[in-house]
Amino acid sequence: MALSPDLLAILVCPACKGDLEHDPQAQTLTCHRCRLRYRIVDGIPVMLIGEAEKF
Ligand SMILES: [Zn+2]
């Protein structure tokens, strides 16, 4: 399921409130400032710092 562009436009990193990079192939949202990667599950971004993957 694709992430809606409207939703994508308002999403920010919950840790720093910065912009996120959307990767539609990997189904992730990446914050380069925090070096955290948030997953998108069934079209719903999991915007929880505890659930994010560090890279
Ligand atoms: Zn961040």
mmCIF file of the protein (N, C-alpha, C, O) and its ligand, coordinates in Angstrom:
data_MODEL
# 
_entry.id   MODEL 
# 
loop_
_entity.id 
_entity.type 
_entity.pdbx_number_of_molecules 
1 polymer     1 
2 non-polymer 1 
# 
_entity_poly.entity_id                      1 
_entity_poly.type                           'polypeptide(L)' 
_entity_poly.nstd_linkage                   no 
_entity_poly.nstd_monomer                   no 
_entity_poly.pdbx_seq_one_letter_code       MALSPDLLAILVCPACKGDLEHDPQAQTLTCHRCRLRYRIVDGIPVMLIGEAEKF 
_entity_poly.pdbx_seq_one_letter_code_can   MALSPDLLAILVCPACKGDLEHDPQAQTLTCHRCRLRYRIVDGIPVMLIGEAEKF 
_entity_poly.pdbx_strand_id                 A 
# 
loop_
_entity_poly_seq.entity_id 
_entity_poly_seq.num 
_entity_poly_seq.mon_id 
_entity_poly_seq.hetero 
1 1  MET n 
1 2  ALA n 
1 3  LEU n 
1 4  SER n 
1 5  PRO n 
1 6  ASP n 
1 7  LEU n 
1 8  LEU n 
1 9  ALA n 
1 10 ILE n 
1 11 LEU n 
1 12 VAL n 
1 13 CYS n 
1 14 PRO n 
1 15 ALA n 
1 16 CYS n 
1 17 LYS n 
1 18 GLY n 
1 19 ASP n 
1 20 LEU n 
1 21 GLU n 
1 22 HIS n 
1 23 ASP n 
1 24 PRO n 
1 25 GLN n 
1 26 ALA n 
1 27 GLN n 
1 28 THR n 
1 29 LEU n 
1 30 THR n 
1 31 CYS n 
1 32 HIS n 
1 33 ARG n 
1 34 CYS n 
1 35 ARG n 
1 36 LEU n 
1 37 ARG n 
1 38 TYR n 
1 39 ARG n 
1 40 ILE n 
1 41 VAL n 
1 42 ASP n 
1 43 GLY n 
1 44 ILE n 
1 45 PRO n 
1 46 VAL n 
1 47 MET n 
1 48 LEU n 
1 49 ILE n 
1 50 GLY n 
1 51 GLU n 
1 52 ALA n 
1 53 GLU n 
1 54 LYS n 
1 55 PHE n 
# 
loop_
_struct_asym.id 
_struct_asym.entity_id 
A 1 
B 2 
# 
loop_
_chem_comp.id 
_chem_comp.type 
_chem_comp.mon_nstd_flag 
ALA 'L-peptide linking' y 
ARG 'L-peptide linking' y 
ASP 'L-peptide linking' y 
CYS 'L-peptide linking' y 
GLN 'L-peptide linking' y 
GLU 'L-peptide linking' y 
GLY 'peptide linking'   y 
HIS 'L-peptide linking' y 
ILE 'L-peptide linking' y 
LEU 'L-peptide linking' y 
LYS 'L-peptide linking' y 
MET 'L-peptide linking' y 
PHE 'L-peptide linking' y 
PRO 'L-peptide linking' y 
SER 'L-peptide linking' y 
THR 'L-peptide linking' y 
TYR 'L-peptide linking' y 
VAL 'L-peptide linking' y 
ZN  non-polymer         . 
# 
_pdbx_entity_nonpoly.entity_id   2 
_pdbx_entity_nonpoly.name        ? 
_pdbx_entity_nonpoly.comp_id     ZN 
# 
_pdbx_nonpoly_scheme.asym_id         B 
_pdbx_nonpoly_scheme.entity_id       2 
_pdbx_nonpoly_scheme.mon_id          ZN 
_pdbx_nonpoly_scheme.ndb_seq_num     1 
_pdbx_nonpoly_scheme.pdb_seq_num     101 
_pdbx_nonpoly_scheme.auth_seq_num    101 
_pdbx_nonpoly_scheme.pdb_mon_id      ZN 
_pdbx_nonpoly_scheme.auth_mon_id     ZN 
_pdbx_nonpoly_scheme.pdb_strand_id   A 
_pdbx_nonpoly_scheme.pdb_ins_code    . 
# 
loop_
_atom_site.group_PDB 
_atom_site.id 
_atom_site.type_symbol 
_atom_site.label_atom_id 
_atom_site.label_alt_id 
_atom_site.label_comp_id 
_atom_site.label_asym_id 
_atom_site.label_entity_id 
_atom_site.label_seq_id 
_atom_site.pdbx_PDB_ins_code 
_atom_site.Cartn_x 
_atom_site.Cartn_y 
_atom_site.Cartn_z 
_atom_site.occupancy 
_atom_site.B_iso_or_equiv 
_atom_site.pdbx_formal_charge 
_atom_site.auth_seq_id 
_atom_site.auth_comp_id 
_atom_site.auth_asym_id 
_atom_site.auth_atom_id 
_atom_site.pdbx_PDB_model_num 
ATOM   1   N  N  . MET A 1 1  ? 0.863  -1.196 0.000  1.00 0.00 ? 1   MET A N  1 
ATOM   2   C  CA . MET A 1 1  ? 0.000  0.000  0.000  1.00 0.00 ? 1   MET A CA 1 
ATOM   3   C  C  . MET A 1 1  ? 0.897  1.243  0.000  1.00 0.00 ? 1   MET A C  1 
ATOM   4   O  O  . MET A 1 1  ? 1.853  1.330  0.771  1.00 0.00 ? 1   MET A O  1 
ATOM   5   N  N  . ALA A 1 2  ? 0.586  2.173  -0.847 1.00 0.00 ? 2   ALA A N  1 
ATOM   6   C  CA . ALA A 1 2  ? 1.419  3.373  -0.952 1.00 0.00 ? 2   ALA A CA 1 
ATOM   7   C  C  . ALA A 1 2  ? 1.083  4.360  0.157  1.00 0.00 ? 2   ALA A C  1 
ATOM   8   O  O  . ALA A 1 2  ? -0.050 4.458  0.627  1.00 0.00 ? 2   ALA A O  1 
ATOM   9   N  N  . LEU A 1 3  ? 2.092  5.064  0.539  1.00 0.00 ? 3   LEU A N  1 
ATOM   10  C  CA . LEU A 1 3  ? 1.922  6.104  1.547  1.00 0.00 ? 3   LEU A CA 1 
ATOM   11  C  C  . LEU A 1 3  ? 1.319  7.330  0.860  1.00 0.00 ? 3   LEU A C  1 
ATOM   12  O  O  . LEU A 1 3  ? 1.792  7.747  -0.197 1.00 0.00 ? 3   LEU A O  1 
ATOM   13  N  N  . SER A 1 4  ? 0.289  7.897  1.452  1.00 0.00 ? 4   SER A N  1 
ATOM   14  C  CA . SER A 1 4  ? -0.355 9.037  0.810  1.00 0.00 ? 4   SER A CA 1 
ATOM   15  C  C  . SER A 1 4  ? 0.558  10.262 0.818  1.00 0.00 ? 4   SER A C  1 
ATOM   16  O  O  . SER A 1 4  ? 1.198  10.561 1.826  1.00 0.00 ? 4   SER A O  1 
ATOM   17  N  N  . PRO A 1 5  ? 0.613  10.963 -0.304 1.00 0.00 ? 5   PRO A N  1 
ATOM   18  C  CA . PRO A 1 5  ? 1.472  12.160 -0.397 1.00 0.00 ? 5   PRO A CA 1 
ATOM   19  C  C  . PRO A 1 5  ? 1.084  13.225 0.626  1.00 0.00 ? 5   PRO A C  1 
ATOM   20  O  O  . PRO A 1 5  ? 1.941  13.961 1.115  1.00 0.00 ? 5   PRO A O  1 
ATOM   21  N  N  . ASP A 1 6  ? -0.210 13.307 0.950  1.00 0.00 ? 6   ASP A N  1 
ATOM   22  C  CA . ASP A 1 6  ? -0.666 14.275 1.950  1.00 0.00 ? 6   ASP A CA 1 
ATOM   23  C  C  . ASP A 1 6  ? -0.081 13.961 3.317  1.00 0.00 ? 6   ASP A C  1 
ATOM   24  O  O  . ASP A 1 6  ? 0.370  14.847 4.043  1.00 0.00 ? 6   ASP A O  1 
ATOM   25  N  N  . LEU A 1 7  ? -0.101 12.675 3.647  1.00 0.00 ? 7   LEU A N  1 
ATOM   26  C  CA . LEU A 1 7  ? 0.453  12.245 4.930  1.00 0.00 ? 7   LEU A CA 1 
ATOM   27  C  C  . LEU A 1 7  ? 1.961  12.471 4.956  1.00 0.00 ? 7   LEU A C  1 
ATOM   28  O  O  . LEU A 1 7  ? 2.518  12.965 5.936  1.00 0.00 ? 7   LEU A O  1 
ATOM   29  N  N  . LEU A 1 8  ? 2.598  12.101 3.868  1.00 0.00 ? 8   LEU A N  1 
ATOM   30  C  CA . LEU A 1 8  ? 4.047  12.239 3.754  1.00 0.00 ? 8   LEU A CA 1 
ATOM   31  C  C  . LEU A 1 8  ? 4.477  13.694 3.957  1.00 0.00 ? 8   LEU A C  1 
ATOM   32  O  O  . LEU A 1 8  ? 5.503  13.971 4.578  1.00 0.00 ? 8   LEU A O  1 
ATOM   33  N  N  . ALA A 1 9  ? 3.676  14.611 3.425  1.00 0.00 ? 9   ALA A N  1 
ATOM   34  C  CA . ALA A 1 9  ? 4.013  16.036 3.478  1.00 0.00 ? 9   ALA A CA 1 
ATOM   35  C  C  . ALA A 1 9  ? 4.034  16.575 4.905  1.00 0.00 ? 9   ALA A C  1 
ATOM   36  O  O  . ALA A 1 9  ? 4.772  17.514 5.200  1.00 0.00 ? 9   ALA A O  1 
ATOM   37  N  N  . ILE A 1 10 ? 3.226  15.984 5.796  1.00 0.00 ? 10  ILE A N  1 
ATOM   38  C  CA . ILE A 1 10 ? 3.151  16.524 7.156  1.00 0.00 ? 10  ILE A CA 1 
ATOM   39  C  C  . ILE A 1 10 ? 4.010  15.751 8.155  1.00 0.00 ? 10  ILE A C  1 
ATOM   40  O  O  . ILE A 1 10 ? 4.168  16.165 9.304  1.00 0.00 ? 10  ILE A O  1 
ATOM   41  N  N  . LEU A 1 11 ? 4.564  14.622 7.704  1.00 0.00 ? 11  LEU A N  1 
ATOM   42  C  CA . LEU A 1 11 ? 5.351  13.797 8.617  1.00 0.00 ? 11  LEU A CA 1 
ATOM   43  C  C  . LEU A 1 11 ? 6.718  14.414 8.897  1.00 0.00 ? 11  LEU A C  1 
ATOM   44  O  O  . LEU A 1 11 ? 7.406  14.877 7.987  1.00 0.00 ? 11  LEU A O  1 
ATOM   45  N  N  . VAL A 1 12 ? 7.091  14.410 10.155 1.00 0.00 ? 12  VAL A N  1 
ATOM   46  C  CA . VAL A 1 12 ? 8.434  14.835 10.550 1.00 0.00 ? 12  VAL A CA 1 
ATOM   47  C  C  . VAL A 1 12 ? 8.991  13.795 11.506 1.00 0.00 ? 12  VAL A C  1 
ATOM   48  O  O  . VAL A 1 12 ? 8.254  12.971 12.045 1.00 0.00 ? 12  VAL A O  1 
ATOM   49  N  N  . CYS A 1 13 ? 10.273 13.843 11.704 1.00 0.00 ? 13  CYS A N  1 
ATOM   50  C  CA . CYS A 1 13 ? 10.916 12.952 12.661 1.00 0.00 ? 13  CYS A CA 1 
ATOM   51  C  C  . CYS A 1 13 ? 10.413 13.286 14.067 1.00 0.00 ? 13  CYS A C  1 
ATOM   52  O  O  . CYS A 1 13 ? 10.443 14.449 14.469 1.00 0.00 ? 13  CYS A O  1 
ATOM   53  N  N  . PRO A 1 14 ? 9.956  12.288 14.813 1.00 0.00 ? 14  PRO A N  1 
ATOM   54  C  CA . PRO A 1 14 ? 9.454  12.564 16.167 1.00 0.00 ? 14  PRO A CA 1 
ATOM   55  C  C  . PRO A 1 14 ? 10.553 12.989 17.139 1.00 0.00 ? 14  PRO A C  1 
ATOM   56  O  O  . PRO A 1 14 ? 10.266 13.581 18.179 1.00 0.00 ? 14  PRO A O  1 
ATOM   57  N  N  . ALA A 1 15 ? 11.802 12.690 16.806 1.00 0.00 ? 15  ALA A N  1 
ATOM   58  C  CA . ALA A 1 15 ? 12.903 13.034 17.703 1.00 0.00 ? 15  ALA A CA 1 
ATOM   59  C  C  . ALA A 1 15 ? 13.354 14.477 17.512 1.00 0.00 ? 15  ALA A C  1 
ATOM   60  O  O  . ALA A 1 15 ? 13.547 15.200 18.490 1.00 0.00 ? 15  ALA A O  1 
ATOM   61  N  N  . CYS A 1 16 ? 13.524 14.903 16.257 1.00 0.00 ? 16  CYS A N  1 
ATOM   62  C  CA . CYS A 1 16 ? 14.084 16.235 16.001 1.00 0.00 ? 16  CYS A CA 1 
ATOM   63  C  C  . CYS A 1 16 ? 13.136 17.157 15.239 1.00 0.00 ? 16  CYS A C  1 
ATOM   64  O  O  . CYS A 1 16 ? 13.450 18.326 15.013 1.00 0.00 ? 16  CYS A O  1 
ATOM   65  N  N  . LYS A 1 17 ? 11.988 16.638 14.847 1.00 0.00 ? 17  LYS A N  1 
ATOM   66  C  CA . LYS A 1 17 ? 10.982 17.394 14.070 1.00 0.00 ? 17  LYS A CA 1 
ATOM   67  C  C  . LYS A 1 17 ? 11.522 17.818 12.700 1.00 0.00 ? 17  LYS A C  1 
ATOM   68  O  O  . LYS A 1 17 ? 11.022 18.755 12.078 1.00 0.00 ? 17  LYS A O  1 
ATOM   69  N  N  . GLY A 1 18 ? 12.552 17.106 12.253 1.00 0.00 ? 18  GLY A N  1 
ATOM   70  C  CA . GLY A 1 18 ? 13.141 17.421 10.962 1.00 0.00 ? 18  GLY A CA 1 
ATOM   71  C  C  . GLY A 1 18 ? 12.471 16.646 9.830  1.00 0.00 ? 18  GLY A C  1 
ATOM   72  O  O  . GLY A 1 18 ? 11.619 15.787 10.057 1.00 0.00 ? 18  GLY A O  1 
ATOM   73  N  N  . ASP A 1 19 ? 12.873 16.970 8.622  1.00 0.00 ? 19  ASP A N  1 
ATOM   74  C  CA . ASP A 1 19 ? 12.326 16.314 7.438  1.00 0.00 ? 19  ASP A CA 1 
ATOM   75  C  C  . ASP A 1 19 ? 12.799 14.869 7.353  1.00 0.00 ? 19  ASP A C  1 
ATOM   76  O  O  . ASP A 1 19 ? 13.875 14.513 7.835  1.00 0.00 ? 19  ASP A O  1 
ATOM   77  N  N  . LEU A 1 20 ? 11.967 14.055 6.729  1.00 0.00 ? 20  LEU A N  1 
ATOM   78  C  CA . LEU A 1 20 ? 12.273 12.645 6.540  1.00 0.00 ? 20  LEU A CA 1 
ATOM   79  C  C  . LEU A 1 20 ? 12.434 12.351 5.059  1.00 0.00 ? 20  LEU A C  1 
ATOM   80  O  O  . LEU A 1 20 ? 11.777 12.958 4.214  1.00 0.00 ? 20  LEU A O  1 
ATOM   81  N  N  . GLU A 1 21 ? 13.316 11.412 4.760  1.00 0.00 ? 21  GLU A N  1 
ATOM   82  C  CA . GLU A 1 21 ? 13.480 10.969 3.384  1.00 0.00 ? 21  GLU A CA 1 
ATOM   83  C  C  . GLU A 1 21 ? 12.686 9.682  3.192  1.00 0.00 ? 21  GLU A C  1 
ATOM   84  O  O  . GLU A 1 21 ? 12.909 8.686  3.880  1.00 0.00 ? 21  GLU A O  1 
ATOM   85  N  N  . HIS A 1 22 ? 11.756 9.726  2.242  1.00 0.00 ? 22  HIS A N  1 
ATOM   86  C  CA . HIS A 1 22 ? 10.907 8.567  1.982  1.00 0.00 ? 22  HIS A CA 1 
ATOM   87  C  C  . HIS A 1 22 ? 11.555 7.668  0.943  1.00 0.00 ? 22  HIS A C  1 
ATOM   88  O  O  . HIS A 1 22 ? 11.942 8.124  -0.133 1.00 0.00 ? 22  HIS A O  1 
ATOM   89  N  N  . ASP A 1 23 ? 11.670 6.398  1.269  1.00 0.00 ? 23  ASP A N  1 
ATOM   90  C  CA . ASP A 1 23 ? 12.150 5.413  0.296  1.00 0.00 ? 23  ASP A CA 1 
ATOM   91  C  C  . ASP A 1 23 ? 11.002 4.452  -0.005 1.00 0.00 ? 23  ASP A C  1 
ATOM   92  O  O  . ASP A 1 23 ? 10.725 3.548  0.784  1.00 0.00 ? 23  ASP A O  1 
ATOM   93  N  N  . PRO A 1 24 ? 10.330 4.647  -1.149 1.00 0.00 ? 24  PRO A N  1 
ATOM   94  C  CA . PRO A 1 24 ? 9.150  3.838  -1.458 1.00 0.00 ? 24  PRO A CA 1 
ATOM   95  C  C  . PRO A 1 24 ? 9.487  2.359  -1.703 1.00 0.00 ? 24  PRO A C  1 
ATOM   96  O  O  . PRO A 1 24 ? 8.642  1.488  -1.496 1.00 0.00 ? 24  PRO A O  1 
ATOM   97  N  N  . GLN A 1 25 ? 10.704 2.080  -2.138 1.00 0.00 ? 25  GLN A N  1 
ATOM   98  C  CA . GLN A 1 25 ? 11.098 0.683  -2.374 1.00 0.00 ? 25  GLN A CA 1 
ATOM   99  C  C  . GLN A 1 25 ? 11.281 -0.047 -1.049 1.00 0.00 ? 25  GLN A C  1 
ATOM   100 O  O  . GLN A 1 25 ? 10.751 -1.138 -0.843 1.00 0.00 ? 25  GLN A O  1 
ATOM   101 N  N  . ALA A 1 26 ? 12.040 0.578  -0.160 1.00 0.00 ? 26  ALA A N  1 
ATOM   102 C  CA . ALA A 1 26 ? 12.347 -0.047 1.127  1.00 0.00 ? 26  ALA A CA 1 
ATOM   103 C  C  . ALA A 1 26 ? 11.206 0.113  2.124  1.00 0.00 ? 26  ALA A C  1 
ATOM   104 O  O  . ALA A 1 26 ? 11.177 -0.553 3.159  1.00 0.00 ? 26  ALA A O  1 
ATOM   105 N  N  . GLN A 1 27 ? 10.248 1.018  1.798  1.00 0.00 ? 27  GLN A N  1 
ATOM   106 C  CA . GLN A 1 27 ? 9.153  1.302  2.727  1.00 0.00 ? 27  GLN A CA 1 
ATOM   107 C  C  . GLN A 1 27 ? 9.695  1.813  4.065  1.00 0.00 ? 27  GLN A C  1 
ATOM   108 O  O  . GLN A 1 27 ? 9.370  1.303  5.137  1.00 0.00 ? 27  GLN A O  1 
ATOM   109 N  N  . THR A 1 28 ? 10.518 2.819  3.951  1.00 0.00 ? 28  THR A N  1 
ATOM   110 C  CA . THR A 1 28 ? 11.088 3.416  5.153  1.00 0.00 ? 28  THR A CA 1 
ATOM   111 C  C  . THR A 1 28 ? 11.055 4.933  5.035  1.00 0.00 ? 28  THR A C  1 
ATOM   112 O  O  . THR A 1 28 ? 10.940 5.493  3.944  1.00 0.00 ? 28  THR A O  1 
ATOM   113 N  N  . LEU A 1 29 ? 11.159 5.578  6.186  1.00 0.00 ? 29  LEU A N  1 
ATOM   114 C  CA . LEU A 1 29 ? 11.331 7.023  6.287  1.00 0.00 ? 29  LEU A CA 1 
ATOM   115 C  C  . LEU A 1 29 ? 12.617 7.226  7.085  1.00 0.00 ? 29  LEU A C  1 
ATOM   116 O  O  . LEU A 1 29 ? 12.766 6.705  8.190  1.00 0.00 ? 29  LEU A O  1 
ATOM   117 N  N  . THR A 1 30 ? 13.532 7.982  6.515  1.00 0.00 ? 30  THR A N  1 
ATOM   118 C  CA . THR A 1 30 ? 14.846 8.120  7.131  1.00 0.00 ? 30  THR A CA 1 
ATOM   119 C  C  . THR A 1 30 ? 15.063 9.541  7.618  1.00 0.00 ? 30  THR A C  1 
ATOM   120 O  O  . THR A 1 30 ? 14.802 10.504 6.896  1.00 0.00 ? 30  THR A O  1 
ATOM   121 N  N  . CYS A 1 31 ? 15.551 9.666  8.867  1.00 0.00 ? 31  CYS A N  1 
ATOM   122 C  CA . CYS A 1 31 ? 16.014 10.946 9.381  1.00 0.00 ? 31  CYS A CA 1 
ATOM   123 C  C  . CYS A 1 31 ? 17.537 10.898 9.398  1.00 0.00 ? 31  CYS A C  1 
ATOM   124 O  O  . CYS A 1 31 ? 18.131 10.132 10.157 1.00 0.00 ? 31  CYS A O  1 
ATOM   125 N  N  . HIS A 1 32 ? 18.158 11.705 8.573  1.00 0.00 ? 32  HIS A N  1 
ATOM   126 C  CA . HIS A 1 32 ? 19.621 11.682 8.485  1.00 0.00 ? 32  HIS A CA 1 
ATOM   127 C  C  . HIS A 1 32 ? 20.259 12.379 9.686  1.00 0.00 ? 32  HIS A C  1 
ATOM   128 O  O  . HIS A 1 32 ? 21.385 12.060 10.067 1.00 0.00 ? 32  HIS A O  1 
ATOM   129 N  N  . ARG A 1 33 ? 19.540 13.323 10.275 1.00 0.00 ? 33  ARG A N  1 
ATOM   130 C  CA . ARG A 1 33 ? 20.090 14.044 11.414 1.00 0.00 ? 33  ARG A CA 1 
ATOM   131 C  C  . ARG A 1 33 ? 20.210 13.115 12.628 1.00 0.00 ? 33  ARG A C  1 
ATOM   132 O  O  . ARG A 1 33 ? 21.234 13.106 13.311 1.00 0.00 ? 33  ARG A O  1 
ATOM   133 N  N  . CYS A 1 34 ? 19.152 12.333 12.890 1.00 0.00 ? 34  CYS A N  1 
ATOM   134 C  CA . CYS A 1 34 ? 19.159 11.409 14.033 1.00 0.00 ? 34  CYS A CA 1 
ATOM   135 C  C  . CYS A 1 34 ? 19.763 10.059 13.657 1.00 0.00 ? 34  CYS A C  1 
ATOM   136 O  O  . CYS A 1 34 ? 20.048 9.236  14.528 1.00 0.00 ? 34  CYS A O  1 
ATOM   137 N  N  . ARG A 1 35 ? 19.957 9.833  12.352 1.00 0.00 ? 35  ARG A N  1 
ATOM   138 C  CA . ARG A 1 35 ? 20.393 8.526  11.871 1.00 0.00 ? 35  ARG A CA 1 
ATOM   139 C  C  . ARG A 1 35 ? 19.451 7.425  12.354 1.00 0.00 ? 35  ARG A C  1 
ATOM   140 O  O  . ARG A 1 35 ? 19.867 6.407  12.906 1.00 0.00 ? 35  ARG A O  1 
ATOM   141 N  N  . LEU A 1 36 ? 18.166 7.678  12.122 1.00 0.00 ? 36  LEU A N  1 
ATOM   142 C  CA . LEU A 1 36 ? 17.127 6.707  12.460 1.00 0.00 ? 36  LEU A CA 1 
ATOM   143 C  C  . LEU A 1 36 ? 16.293 6.419  11.219 1.00 0.00 ? 36  LEU A C  1 
ATOM   144 O  O  . LEU A 1 36 ? 16.060 7.293  10.383 1.00 0.00 ? 36  LEU A O  1 
ATOM   145 N  N  . ARG A 1 37 ? 15.853 5.170  11.124 1.00 0.00 ? 37  ARG A N  1 
ATOM   146 C  CA . ARG A 1 37 ? 15.040 4.759  9.996  1.00 0.00 ? 37  ARG A CA 1 
ATOM   147 C  C  . ARG A 1 37 ? 13.721 4.195  10.525 1.00 0.00 ? 37  ARG A C  1 
ATOM   148 O  O  . ARG A 1 37 ? 13.696 3.219  11.275 1.00 0.00 ? 37  ARG A O  1 
ATOM   149 N  N  . TYR A 1 38 ? 12.638 4.833  10.114 1.00 0.00 ? 38  TYR A N  1 
ATOM   150 C  CA . TYR A 1 38 ? 11.302 4.408  10.552 1.00 0.00 ? 38  TYR A CA 1 
ATOM   151 C  C  . TYR A 1 38 ? 10.683 3.533  9.480  1.00 0.00 ? 38  TYR A C  1 
ATOM   152 O  O  . TYR A 1 38 ? 10.795 3.822  8.289  1.00 0.00 ? 38  TYR A O  1 
ATOM   153 N  N  . ARG A 1 39 ? 10.034 2.470  9.904  1.00 0.00 ? 39  ARG A N  1 
ATOM   154 C  CA . ARG A 1 39 ? 9.398  1.554  8.952  1.00 0.00 ? 39  ARG A CA 1 
ATOM   155 C  C  . ARG A 1 39 ? 7.994  2.034  8.605  1.00 0.00 ? 39  ARG A C  1 
ATOM   156 O  O  . ARG A 1 39 ? 7.354  2.756  9.369  1.00 0.00 ? 39  ARG A O  1 
ATOM   157 N  N  . ILE A 1 40 ? 7.533  1.609  7.422  1.00 0.00 ? 40  ILE A N  1 
ATOM   158 C  CA . ILE A 1 40 ? 6.158  1.835  7.013  1.00 0.00 ? 40  ILE A CA 1 
ATOM   159 C  C  . ILE A 1 40 ? 5.510  0.456  6.890  1.00 0.00 ? 40  ILE A C  1 
ATOM   160 O  O  . ILE A 1 40 ? 5.921  -0.364 6.069  1.00 0.00 ? 40  ILE A O  1 
ATOM   161 N  N  . VAL A 1 41 ? 4.504  0.215  7.708  1.00 0.00 ? 41  VAL A N  1 
ATOM   162 C  CA . VAL A 1 41 ? 3.855  -1.090 7.736  1.00 0.00 ? 41  VAL A CA 1 
ATOM   163 C  C  . VAL A 1 41 ? 2.431  -0.946 7.214  1.00 0.00 ? 41  VAL A C  1 
ATOM   164 O  O  . VAL A 1 41 ? 1.613  -0.234 7.797  1.00 0.00 ? 41  VAL A O  1 
ATOM   165 N  N  . ASP A 1 42 ? 2.147  -1.626 6.115  1.00 0.00 ? 42  ASP A N  1 
ATOM   166 C  CA . ASP A 1 42 ? 0.817  -1.558 5.485  1.00 0.00 ? 42  ASP A CA 1 
ATOM   167 C  C  . ASP A 1 42 ? 0.375  -0.114 5.237  1.00 0.00 ? 42  ASP A C  1 
ATOM   168 O  O  . ASP A 1 42 ? -0.788 0.233  5.439  1.00 0.00 ? 42  ASP A O  1 
ATOM   169 N  N  . GLY A 1 43 ? 1.309  0.710  4.802  1.00 0.00 ? 43  GLY A N  1 
ATOM   170 C  CA . GLY A 1 43 ? 0.986  2.090  4.476  1.00 0.00 ? 43  GLY A CA 1 
ATOM   171 C  C  . GLY A 1 43 ? 0.942  3.029  5.668  1.00 0.00 ? 43  GLY A C  1 
ATOM   172 O  O  . GLY A 1 43 ? 0.672  4.221  5.520  1.00 0.00 ? 43  GLY A O  1 
ATOM   173 N  N  . ILE A 1 44 ? 1.206  2.490  6.846  1.00 0.00 ? 44  ILE A N  1 
ATOM   174 C  CA . ILE A 1 44 ? 1.181  3.303  8.073  1.00 0.00 ? 44  ILE A CA 1 
ATOM   175 C  C  . ILE A 1 44 ? 2.609  3.470  8.587  1.00 0.00 ? 44  ILE A C  1 
ATOM   176 O  O  . ILE A 1 44 ? 3.247  2.483  8.955  1.00 0.00 ? 44  ILE A O  1 
ATOM   177 N  N  . PRO A 1 45 ? 3.115  4.691  8.618  1.00 0.00 ? 45  PRO A N  1 
ATOM   178 C  CA . PRO A 1 45 ? 4.465  4.901  9.158  1.00 0.00 ? 45  PRO A CA 1 
ATOM   179 C  C  . PRO A 1 45 ? 4.495  4.662  10.667 1.00 0.00 ? 45  PRO A C  1 
ATOM   180 O  O  . PRO A 1 45 ? 3.634  5.145  11.402 1.00 0.00 ? 45  PRO A O  1 
ATOM   181 N  N  . VAL A 1 46 ? 5.490  3.916  11.110 1.00 0.00 ? 46  VAL A N  1 
ATOM   182 C  CA . VAL A 1 46 ? 5.647  3.650  12.542 1.00 0.00 ? 46  VAL A CA 1 
ATOM   183 C  C  . VAL A 1 46 ? 6.585  4.714  13.099 1.00 0.00 ? 46  VAL A C  1 
ATOM   184 O  O  . VAL A 1 46 ? 7.805  4.556  13.091 1.00 0.00 ? 46  VAL A O  1 
ATOM   185 N  N  . MET A 1 47 ? 5.985  5.806  13.585 1.00 0.00 ? 47  MET A N  1 
ATOM   186 C  CA . MET A 1 47 ? 6.777  6.964  14.010 1.00 0.00 ? 47  MET A CA 1 
ATOM   187 C  C  . MET A 1 47 ? 7.084  6.889  15.498 1.00 0.00 ? 47  MET A C  1 
ATOM   188 O  O  . MET A 1 47 ? 6.739  7.788  16.266 1.00 0.00 ? 47  MET A O  1 
ATOM   189 N  N  . LEU A 1 48 ? 7.737  5.807  15.890 1.00 0.00 ? 48  LEU A N  1 
ATOM   190 C  CA . LEU A 1 48 ? 8.130  5.608  17.287 1.00 0.00 ? 48  LEU A CA 1 
ATOM   191 C  C  . LEU A 1 48 ? 9.646  5.503  17.336 1.00 0.00 ? 48  LEU A C  1 
ATOM   192 O  O  . LEU A 1 48 ? 10.245 4.677  16.647 1.00 0.00 ? 48  LEU A O  1 
ATOM   193 N  N  . ILE A 1 49 ? 10.260 6.347  18.157 1.00 0.00 ? 49  ILE A N  1 
ATOM   194 C  CA . ILE A 1 49 ? 11.729 6.349  18.240 1.00 0.00 ? 49  ILE A CA 1 
ATOM   195 C  C  . ILE A 1 49 ? 12.235 4.985  18.693 1.00 0.00 ? 49  ILE A C  1 
ATOM   196 O  O  . ILE A 1 49 ? 13.259 4.508  18.203 1.00 0.00 ? 49  ILE A O  1 
ATOM   197 N  N  . GLY A 1 50 ? 11.524 4.355  19.624 1.00 0.00 ? 50  GLY A N  1 
ATOM   198 C  CA . GLY A 1 50 ? 11.915 3.052  20.133 1.00 0.00 ? 50  GLY A CA 1 
ATOM   199 C  C  . GLY A 1 50 ? 11.848 1.943  19.087 1.00 0.00 ? 50  GLY A C  1 
ATOM   200 O  O  . GLY A 1 50 ? 12.532 0.926  19.204 1.00 0.00 ? 50  GLY A O  1 
ATOM   201 N  N  . GLU A 1 51 ? 11.020 2.147  18.067 1.00 0.00 ? 51  GLU A N  1 
ATOM   202 C  CA . GLU A 1 51 ? 10.856 1.151  17.013 1.00 0.00 ? 51  GLU A CA 1 
ATOM   203 C  C  . GLU A 1 51 ? 11.769 1.420  15.819 1.00 0.00 ? 51  GLU A C  1 
ATOM   204 O  O  . GLU A 1 51 ? 11.920 0.568  14.944 1.00 0.00 ? 51  GLU A O  1 
ATOM   205 N  N  . ALA A 1 52 ? 12.369 2.596  15.787 1.00 0.00 ? 52  ALA A N  1 
ATOM   206 C  CA . ALA A 1 52 ? 13.196 2.975  14.645 1.00 0.00 ? 52  ALA A CA 1 
ATOM   207 C  C  . ALA A 1 52 ? 14.529 2.238  14.672 1.00 0.00 ? 52  ALA A C  1 
ATOM   208 O  O  . ALA A 1 52 ? 15.038 1.841  15.720 1.00 0.00 ? 52  ALA A O  1 
ATOM   209 N  N  . GLU A 1 53 ? 15.067 2.076  13.468 1.00 0.00 ? 53  GLU A N  1 
ATOM   210 C  CA . GLU A 1 53 ? 16.339 1.363  13.344 1.00 0.00 ? 53  GLU A CA 1 
ATOM   211 C  C  . GLU A 1 53 ? 17.464 2.382  13.208 1.00 0.00 ? 53  GLU A C  1 
ATOM   212 O  O  . GLU A 1 53 ? 17.376 3.289  12.380 1.00 0.00 ? 53  GLU A O  1 
ATOM   213 N  N  . LYS A 1 54 ? 18.512 2.247  14.002 1.00 0.00 ? 54  LYS A N  1 
ATOM   214 C  CA . LYS A 1 54 ? 19.682 3.129  13.894 1.00 0.00 ? 54  LYS A CA 1 
ATOM   215 C  C  . LYS A 1 54 ? 20.561 2.674  12.740 1.00 0.00 ? 54  LYS A C  1 
ATOM   216 O  O  . LYS A 1 54 ? 20.654 1.480  12.458 1.00 0.00 ? 54  LYS A O  1 
ATOM   217 N  N  . PHE A 1 55 ? 21.204 3.621  12.075 1.00 0.00 ? 55  PHE A N  1 
ATOM   218 C  CA . PHE A 1 55 ? 22.119 3.237  10.989 1.00 0.00 ? 55  PHE A CA 1 
ATOM   219 C  C  . PHE A 1 55 ? 23.357 4.113  11.008 1.00 0.00 ? 55  PHE A C  1 
ATOM   220 O  O  . PHE A 1 55 ? 24.245 3.945  10.173 1.00 0.00 ? 55  PHE A O  1 
HETATM 221 ZN ZN . ZN  B 2 .  ? 15.382 13.212 13.519 1.00 0.00 2 101 ZN  A ZN 1 
# 
